[in-house]
Amino acid sequence: MPDLPSHASPYFSPQSPPDGEVEGEISLNSTAAPRSNPAESSEETHYESGQESSTENERGTATPALPGSFLSPAFTPPSTPGGTMNPASVLHQTQLSGLRHRVATTTKAPKLLDQLPSVECIVRARIPTTSGTEMFLHLYHNDIDNKEHLAIVFGNTIRSRSLDRVKPGETELDRMIRGAYVGKLHPGRISSWYDEKAEAAAAAAAASSQTTGEKGTTASAHPTQFAQAPLVRIHSECYTGETAWSARCDCGEQLDEAARLMSLPEEALPENLAHADAETLAANSPGGVIVYLRQEGRGIGLGEKLKAYNLQDLGSDTVEANLLLRHPADARSYGLATAILVDLGLGVDANPEGIRLLTNNPDKIRAVEGANREVVVKDRVSMVPLAWRTGGKKGINSTEVEGYLRTKIAKMGHMIK
Ligand SMILES: Nc1nc2c(ncn2[C@@H]2O[C@H](COP(=O)(O)OP(=O)(O)OP(=O)(O)O)[C@@H](O)[C@H]2O)c(=O)[nH]1
């Protein structure tokens, strides 16, 4: 066994490089303790000289002083969850090329599936929220993974086709328990199809205004008419940013902002969308959908994201950290989101006017539309960080989030304005 530096884990043995050509480049000498001179170390790890200053620690070089030891197969998993990348080829790229080359070859647009996955809404429930708005949480199963992806639906006009479908042998109670009802549940209700309380209220309102009015509380197979293109956010899970108060990213803030916009009174929405400050009103909310995909850490999973955070503290930016762990810069896909939107009646078949997508990520726009344009993105609504909009008075203020946003703009093409 060769002499390893003292910081090297006894649990791994250095791997042999796949190509004799690169042997010198990742020789064990490169596992020497990190040097303090970033220029020396960037040479050591074979990043291209002149790497632009987009790192999160503003040192101006890519991932300074990283020991070559994290090329060890014991340190990183063999593959990205749900990913299609061949770890051997990623390693080969990592060893042979400079960082720019790796970014160029791994931050490619998400793959579009020829055929959308099959999705089924298993259950839906009304959730009154702390802001006063109600939303309907839809839980989906699908045929490509066993995760519980979600759709958070605001407003009463958007319904799931797969949920409303009648299942052989089910009772009215079964239907109400899985959320396949119209109107509202209340003690004593016996029909999933007919909300007698709502009907009575609607009839009273119609009589008093002497208008006939549409029923509106019966499940309909017809396309929904929206006053304007519905607002949609495709949100990827972020435990740290949404639950554990992390100031490394703005994921929690984006989720809150999407919900806020979907809860606003309709007249407050156009033009000044992001700045609107009107009161939340469930009654005339224009609604919208947040599709919440369980692709934590841009698809690499929470454990790997936490390793990436440690690499970021060692000097990498978010993209470099993923690549050094042998994951793609972004391992996400959006076929499930497209399929869920179609199920919710927001695809071109039922909603040819399209949707308004809340995002700064250009790759996401095309990906969500699907290979055969099953969904049309009519407009993009940008998500400007609260701290930028308020001159730092509100929102997240941290050096980490600044670096995170800078990297998204510089390396991932995000359009934050
Ligand atoms: N691997 C990795 N994932 C991260 C990091 N910070 C946040 N994430 C994940 O990134 C995902 C959110 O994606 P973003 O790239 O922030 O934004 P986006 O969805 O591409 O674009 P927007 O629609 O504009 O928000 C969530 O799954 C987070 O868990 C990080 O440092 N490393």
The ligand as a Tripos MOL2 file, in Angstrom:
@<TRIPOS>MOLECULE
LIG
   32    34     1     0     0
SMALL
NO_CHARGES

@<TRIPOS>ATOM
      1 N1        -26.6290   20.1480   -5.5360 N.pl3     1 LIG1
      2 C1        -27.0570   21.2870   -4.9710 C.ar      1 LIG1
      3 N2        -28.3760   21.5380   -4.9550 N.ar      1 LIG1
      4 C2        -28.7740   22.6860   -4.3940 C.ar      1 LIG1
      5 C3        -27.8950   23.6070   -3.8050 C.ar      1 LIG1
      6 N3        -28.6260   24.6310   -3.3240 N.ar      1 LIG1
      7 C4        -29.9150   24.3670   -3.6010 C.ar      1 LIG1
      8 N4        -30.0160   23.1930   -4.2460 N.ar      1 LIG1
      9 C5        -31.1960   22.5220   -4.7840 C.3       1 LIG1
     10 O1        -31.5690   23.2210   -5.9400 O.3       1 LIG1
     11 C6        -32.9360   22.9880   -6.1860 C.3       1 LIG1
     12 C7        -33.5720   24.3110   -6.5600 C.3       1 LIG1
     13 O2        -33.0470   24.6460   -7.7870 O.3       1 LIG1
     14 P1        -32.4530   26.0300   -8.1950 P.3       1 LIG1
     15 O3        -31.3050   25.7570   -9.1040 O.co2     1 LIG1
     16 O4        -32.2130   26.8730   -6.9730 O.co2     1 LIG1
     17 O5        -33.5720   26.7630   -8.9650 O.3       1 LIG1
     18 P2        -34.3290   26.2820  -10.2440 P.3       1 LIG1
     19 O6        -35.4450   25.4070   -9.7820 O.co2     1 LIG1
     20 O7        -33.3810   25.6730  -11.2360 O.co2     1 LIG1
     21 O8        -34.7880   27.6310  -10.8850 O.3       1 LIG1
     22 P3        -35.9210   28.5940  -10.4340 P.3       1 LIG1
     23 O9        -37.1790   28.0660  -11.0700 O.co2     1 LIG1
     24 O10       -35.5420   29.9120  -10.9760 O.co2     1 LIG1
     25 O11       -35.9670   28.5560   -8.9360 O.co2     1 LIG1
     26 C8        -33.4990   22.3230   -4.9470 C.3       1 LIG1
     27 O12       -33.6550   20.9270   -5.2270 O.3       1 LIG1
     28 C9        -32.3970   22.5220   -3.9060 C.3       1 LIG1
     29 O13       -32.3470   21.4490   -2.9620 O.3       1 LIG1
     30 C10       -26.5100   23.2990   -3.8280 C.ar      1 LIG1
     31 O14       -25.6790   24.0430   -3.3620 O.2       1 LIG1
     32 N5        -26.1550   22.1360   -4.4160 N.ar      1 LIG1
@<TRIPOS>BOND
     1     1     2 1
     2     2     3 ar
     3     2    32 ar
     4     3     4 ar
     5     4     5 ar
     6     4     8 ar
     7     5     6 ar
     8     5    30 ar
     9     6     7 ar
    10     7     8 ar
    11     8     9 1
    12     9    10 1
    13     9    28 1
    14    10    11 1
    15    11    12 1
    16    11    26 1
    17    12    13 1
    18    13    14 1
    19    14    15 2
    20    14    16 1
    21    14    17 1
    22    17    18 1
    23    18    19 2
    24    18    20 1
    25    18    21 1
    26    21    22 1
    27    22    23 2
    28    22    24 1
    29    22    25 1
    30    26    27 1
    31    26    28 1
    32    28    29 1
    33    30    31 2
    34    30    32 ar
@<TRIPOS>SUBSTRUCTURE
     1 LIG1         1 GROUP 0 **** ****
